[in-house]
Amino acid sequence: MPQTKTPPPRGIAFLLAALGALGPFSIDTYLPSFIDIGSSLHATPLQVQQTLSAYLIPFAIMALWHGAISDALGRRRVLLVTLALFGLATLGCVFATRIEHLWVLRALQGMSAGAGIVISRAIVRDLFDGPAAHRLMAHITMMFALAPAIAPVIGGRLQSLFGWRSIFAFLVLMTAILWVACWRLLPETLPPARRQPLHPGYLARTYWRVLTSPAFLLACAGLAFNFGAFFIYIMSAPVFLIRHLGVSETGFLWLFGPAMAGLMSGSWLSGRLAGKFSLRQTIVCGYWVMASAALINIGLNLALPPMLPWSIAPIFIYTFGMSMAIPCLTLLALDPFPNQRGLAASCQMFLQAGFNGVVAGVIAPLLWDSTRILAFGMGIMMLIGGTSAWLHHRLTRRPAD
């Protein structure tokens, strides 16, 4: 049942998915331009790689605050301000002349990009409960899956035609369109009567309650490690595709296409199961698929040299299972905090983004020299995520479960 007097507009799932996709677009679109950026700005490959960490670390830190601020000031207002800030930082990237400039501007992008992901999740729980929330979250995940698939393809085409600066110009245009869409179409879903204060004492107590909740931390660990098992391939994409598989800089669709197909089809199935399967039953199905994919990936890498399509096929299976579980685990993480959904969504995204930063800056570079090591990395992270989800179930199950 809707929890706000303002009816959700038509196309709310598409708009919320677009808001959530802005962050991934900021990462994936410019991956094909790493070599050109290094050449243009006289930077080493490591310095260019650090533009990812410069983005992800502020993204994680500010993600901790976007939800709390929206709990106090309203969802719509915070989204419009952060979109404007992101657009200005992206415009600065177009004119960067030193790698240090790009580090600073990418950090400013990271500080503002997380608002879309965090607040869109809070809006879902503002509007719906139960199977309706599961269904909408699954639809958002399904459309959100388009971002990591088409972003590097668009980036590769822009890179080959106009160079790396055109990619950031494209992001400026995309942000402007999204700002206008939010201004015209997105209602305020958090009435003033339900808003929470920004008082330091209240915030300290609430953050402590959320971040020390074992159930919350276990659900977040399941999400983080499940996604990390796939994210190592995203962060290793230039090496994995170009060096190991011999793909050109315009051929990133070899990785992102199957990943997109898996994410979209798994999210679609998750939405279809809403109201028929419980959240926990859907999660179990997702983990069986992920475990099968991880085992197949390890087996293929032990038996065969890196080649297309076999090095890519298990990623489709894995993302199918992952996207079945993601909407359910997200709802389980937010449900214990009905009056602080924005803050809880911020904490969840902070933990997710922080782990993504570790994957980008530490884990992926350690694994990408070998496709076999990448496969074992996927299996280990999936196992940790599955163990976390199982422990969450053990901790929160009711006697009737």
FIGUSE-501232 format. One record per residue (C-alpha): x, y, z. Coordinates in steps of 0.05 Angstrom, whole numbers, padded with zeros to 5 digits, always signed. Layout:
N
XYZ/...
This chain:
401
+00000+00000+00000/+00028+00069-00016/+00052+00107+00044/+00048+00177+00014/-00011+00219-00010/+00026+00235-00074/+00013+00180-00125/+00075+00154-00159/+00082+00180-00230/+00081+00135-00291/+00150+00112-00308/+00175+00118-00235/+00215+00054-00243/+00252+00082-00304/+00266+00149-00270/+00292+00116-00206/+00334+00068-00247/+00364+00126-00286/+00382+00161-00221/+00415+00098-00195/+00451+00087-00261/+00487+00154-00259/+00541+00127-00213/+00557+00065-00255/+00557+00108-00318/+00610+00152-00286/+00654+00091-00277/+00642+00049-00339/+00636+00100-00394/+00708+00123-00391/+00742+00055-00382/+00759+00050-00456/+00794+00117-00452/+00847+00100-00400/+00904+00096-00451/+00883+00161-00485/+00876+00197-00418/+00945+00175-00397/+00975+00199-00463/+00938+00265-00463/+00953+00283-00391/+01023+00252-00389/+01001+00204-00334/+01023+00132-00319/+00972+00075-00322/+00972+00073-00246/+00956+00147-00242/+00898+00138-00290/+00873+00078-00250/+00874+00122-00188/+00819+00165-00219/+00774+00107-00201/+00795+00107-00128/+00790+00183-00127/+00717+00174-00147/+00698+00114-00106/+00726+00135-00038/+00688+00202-00034/+00628+00165-00064/+00629+00118-00004/+00639+00173+00048/+00583+00218+00021/+00536+00160+00010/+00535+00155+00086/+00502+00223+00088/+00456+00230+00028/+00400+00189+00059/+00403+00224+00126/+00400+00292+00092/+00341+00269+00050/+00306+00243+00113/+00310+00314+00140/+00301+00358+00078/+00261+00314+00031/+00281+00268-00026/+00267+00313-00086/+00306+00374-00062/+00369+00335-00046/+00367+00299-00113/+00362+00364-00152/+00420+00396-00115/+00466+00336-00120/+00451+00327-00194/+00470+00399-00207/+00535+00390-00169/+00551+00327-00207/+00539+00362-00273/+00586+00419-00255/+00641+00371-00233/+00633+00332-00297/+00638+00395-00339/+00704+00409-00304/+00730+00341-00326/+00719+00361-00398/+00771+00416-00390/+00821+00381-00344/+00894+00392-00366/+00930+00352-00312/+00918+00284-00281/+00914+00319-00213/+00856+00361-00238/+00820+00298-00259/+00832+00267-00190/+00799+00327-00156/+00741+00331-00204/+00728+00256-00201/+00727+00263-00125/+00674+00318-00132/+00635+00272-00179/+00638+00216-00128/+00613+00261-00072/+00549+00276-00110/+00536+00215-00153/+00515+00169-00096/+00453+00209-00079/+00414+00179-00138/+00427+00107-00116/+00414+00119-00042/+00352+00162-00048/+00320+00120-00103/+00320+00060-00055/+00289+00102+00000/+00235+00127-00048/+00216+00055-00064/+00203+00042+00010/+00168+00109+00017/+00118+00087-00035/+00108+00012-00027/+00110-00047+00020/+00113-00123+00011/+00110-00154-00058/+00097-00086-00091/+00163-00060-00063/+00199-00125-00085/+00169-00118-00154/+00189-00045-00162/+00259-00057-00136/+00267-00115-00185/+00243-00071-00243/+00292-00017-00222/+00349-00068-00219/+00329-00095-00287/+00334-00026-00320/+00394-00007-00278/+00429-00066-00310/+00431-00029-00376/+00482+00021-00348/+00544-00023-00341/+00528-00057-00407/+00518+00003-00453/+00564+00053-00417/+00630+00025-00441/+00601+00014-00511/+00581+00087-00514/+00648+00106-00484/+00686+00064-00535/+00650+00096-00594/+00659+00166-00567/+00732+00152-00553/+00745+00126-00623/+00709+00185-00656/+00723+00245-00612/+00772+00227-00556/+00764+00220-00481/+00738+00291-00467/+00675+00276-00507/+00656+00222-00457/+00652+00272-00401/+00614+00320-00446/+00564+00264-00458/+00556+00255-00383/+00542+00329-00375/+00486+00323-00426/+00458+00261-00392/+00459+00295-00324/+00423+00356-00351/+00367+00314-00381/+00360+00275-00316/+00357+00339-00275/+00300+00366-00318/+00263+00299-00314/+00267+00300-00237/+00246+00372-00234/+00186+00359-00279/+00164+00289-00259/+00189+00267-00191/+00143+00283-00132/+00165+00291-00060/+00152+00223-00028/+00171+00242+00044/+00119+00289+00075/+00145+00340+00126/+00109+00302+00183/+00153+00241+00171/+00220+00277+00166/+00276+00266+00216/+00321+00318+00248/+00394+00331+00229/+00410+00340+00303/+00480+00312+00317/+00458+00272+00378/+00400+00239+00341/+00444+00224+00281/+00499+00194+00324/+00450+00148+00360/+00416+00127+00295/+00480+00114+00256/+00506+00073+00315/+00441+00033+00318/+00443+00018+00243/+00517+00005+00236/+00519-00041+00297/+00458-00082+00276/+00482-00153+00261/+00424-00166+00215/+00437-00103+00175/+00511-00116+00170/+00501-00188+00147/+00451-00167+00093/+00499-00113+00069/+00557-00163+00069/+00516-00209+00025/+00503-00152-00024/+00574-00127-00023/+00610-00193-00034/+00559-00218-00085/+00569-00156-00126/+00644-00155-00113/+00650-00224-00146/+00624-00192-00210/+00656-00123-00199/+00726-00152-00203/+00712-00166-00277/+00685-00095-00288/+00747-00064-00257/+00793-00113-00294/+00756-00102-00360/+00813-00067-00399/+00863-00122-00379/+00814-00180-00381/+00786-00162-00450/+00844-00130-00486/+00904-00168-00459/+00875-00236-00442/+00820-00243-00495/+00848-00199-00550/+00787-00153-00555/+00793-00083-00583/+00776-00020-00544/+00708-00018-00579/+00693-00090-00561/+00674-00082-00488/+00604-00108-00505/+00635-00178-00502/+00636-00171-00426/+00581-00121-00413/+00530-00150-00461/+00524-00218-00427/+00528-00185-00359/+00470-00139-00378/+00429-00197-00404/+00440-00235-00339/+00423-00176-00295/+00360-00158-00334/+00333-00229-00340/+00348-00245-00267/+00315-00181-00243/+00255-00196-00287/+00248-00265-00257/+00256-00236-00186/+00199-00188-00200/+00156-00244-00227/+00168-00285-00164/+00146-00227-00119/+00085-00250-00079/+00095-00322-00101/+00161-00336-00067/+00183-00303-00003/+00244-00258-00003/+00285-00313+00029/+00263-00366-00021/+00282-00320-00079/+00350-00307-00047/+00363-00382-00041/+00347-00393-00114/+00394-00336-00132/+00451-00367-00092/+00443-00435-00125/+00452-00401-00193/+00512-00360-00169/+00546-00421-00139/+00536-00459-00204/+00565-00402-00244/+00626-00396-00199/+00641-00470-00204/+00632-00471-00279/+00678-00410-00285/+00733-00444-00244/+00726-00509-00284/+00730-00475-00352/+00791-00434-00331/+00827-00497-00307/+00809-00537-00369/+00816-00485-00425/+00860-00425-00442/+00827-00356-00442/+00781-00351-00503/+00714-00326-00527/+00659-00342-00511/+00677-00391-00455/+00713-00340-00412/+00650-00297-00414/+00593-00348-00409/+00596-00359-00333/+00589-00284-00321/+00520-00285-00353/+00499-00342-00307/+00528-00308-00246/+00495-00241-00258/+00428-00276-00270/+00431-00306-00200/+00460-00243-00169/+00403-00199-00195/+00351-00248-00168/+00379-00238-00098/+00397-00163-00099/+00326-00134-00093/+00309-00181-00037/+00373-00169+00003/+00365-00094-00006/+00295-00096+00024/+00317-00140+00081/+00372-00090+00098/+00324-00030+00099/+00262-00062+00131/+00286-00059+00205/+00289+00017+00201/+00221+00042+00175/+00230+00113+00202/+00302+00121+00178/+00300+00089+00110/+00343+00143+00077/+00396+00137+00131/+00395+00061+00128/+00401+00064+00052/+00460+00111+00061/+00495+00063+00108/+00483+00005+00061/+00511+00044+00002/+00570+00068+00044/+00589-00004+00059/+00578-00025-00013/+00617+00033-00042/+00673+00025+00008/+00681-00047-00011/+00677-00029-00085/+00734+00019-00073/+00776-00037-00042/+00759-00081-00102/+00779-00027-00152/+00842-00004-00117/+00869-00069-00086/+00833-00134-00103/+00824-00127-00179/+00897-00107-00192/+00919-00167-00151/+00875-00214-00192/+00874-00189-00263/+00941-00218-00286/+00908-00286-00294/+00838-00307-00314/+00844-00367-00268/+00858-00323-00209/+00798-00279-00228/+00755-00342-00229/+00777-00363-00160/+00767-00292-00135/+00695-00295-00159/+00684-00361-00124/+00713-00338-00058/+00674-00274-00055/+00609-00309-00074/+00621-00359-00018/+00632-00303+00033/+00568-00268+00008/+00528-00332+00012/+00553-00346+00083/+00532-00276+00104/+00462-00285+00075/+00456-00353+00110/+00477-00323+00176/+00426-00267+00166/+00372-00319+00157/+00394-00356+00219/+00394-00292+00260/+00327-00265+00237/+00284-00326+00222/+00220-00333+00260/+00199-00399+00293/+00150-00411+00237/+00205-00406+00184/
